[in-house]
Amino acid sequence: MLAIYCRISQKKAEGKDRSIDYQKERGIAKAKELKLKYKVYIDEGISGTWAIEKRPAFFELLKDITDKKTNVTTVYAFAPADFIGAMKPD
């Protein structure tokens, strides 16, 4: 299963390439191209600097990876804030 994680903070919600719908469409298109089942995880209006526990879809994605429910994860755009938010304690 391909994991598709879509996130956008409220501060950066403008622009086609930044929209949740665009991220989701791109992820689904990639899953279809690779002939994979997929699951979409969406954190809308949530900063990548927030702790994992405050980002429900990201938390669920990490749990699914740990539980081996997904075996493929792709990244369309990665913000350093996503990594920092995942690593810093609450």
C-alpha positions in Angstrom: 0.0 0.0 0.0 1.2 3.5 -0.9 0.9 6.1 1.9 0.0 9.5 0.7 0.5 12.2 3.3 -0.9 15.6 2.6 -0.3 18.6 4.9 -0.6 22.3 4.6 -0.4 25.0 7.3 -2.9 27.8 7.3 -0.1 30.3 6.6 0.8 28.7 3.2 -2.6 27.7 1.9 -2.5 29.7 -1.3 -1.5 28.4 -4.7 -2.5 25.3 -6.7 0.6 23.3 -5.9 0.2 23.9 -2.2 -3.4 22.8 -2.0 -4.4 19.6 -0.2 -6.4 18.5 -3.3 -3.4 18.9 -5.5 -1.2 16.9 -3.2 -3.8 14.2 -3.0 -4.4 14.1 -6.8 -0.6 13.8 -7.4 -0.3 11.0 -4.8 -3.2 9.0 -6.2 -1.9 9.5 -9.7 1.4 8.0 -8.6 -0.3 5.1 -6.9 -2.2 4.3 -10.0 0.9 4.6 -12.1 2.6 2.1 -9.9 -0.5 0.0 -9.7 -0.6 0.2 -5.9 -3.4 0.4 -3.4 -3.2 3.6 -1.4 -4.3 5.4 1.7 -4.5 9.1 2.1 -3.6 10.9 5.3 -4.5 14.6 5.6 -3.4 17.2 8.1 -4.9 20.5 7.0 -4.2 23.7 8.7 -1.5 22.0 10.9 2.1 23.3 11.1 4.9 20.9 10.4 6.6 22.2 13.5 3.9 20.8 15.8 4.7 17.7 17.8 3.6 14.4 16.2 0.8 13.9 18.8 -0.8 17.1 17.6 -0.7 16.0 14.0 -3.3 13.1 13.9 -2.8 12.0 10.2 1.0 12.1 10.5 0.8 10.1 13.8 -1.5 7.6 12.1 0.9 7.3 9.1 3.8 6.6 11.4 1.8 4.0 13.3 0.7 2.3 10.0 4.4 2.2 8.9 5.4 0.7 12.3 2.6 -1.8 12.1 3.7 -2.6 8.5 0.3 -1.6 7.1 2.1 0.4 4.4 5.3 -0.6 2.6 5.7 2.3 0.2 5.9 6.0 1.1 6.7 8.7 -1.4 7.4 12.4 -0.8 6.2 15.1 -3.2 7.6 18.0 -1.3 9.3 17.9 2.0 9.5 20.9 4.3 12.3 20.9 6.9 9.6 21.9 9.4 8.0 18.4 9.0 11.2 16.8 10.1 11.8 19.2 12.9 8.2 18.8 14.2 8.5 15.0 14.1 11.7 15.0 16.1 11.1 17.6 18.9 9.4 16.7 22.1 6.1 18.2 23.1 
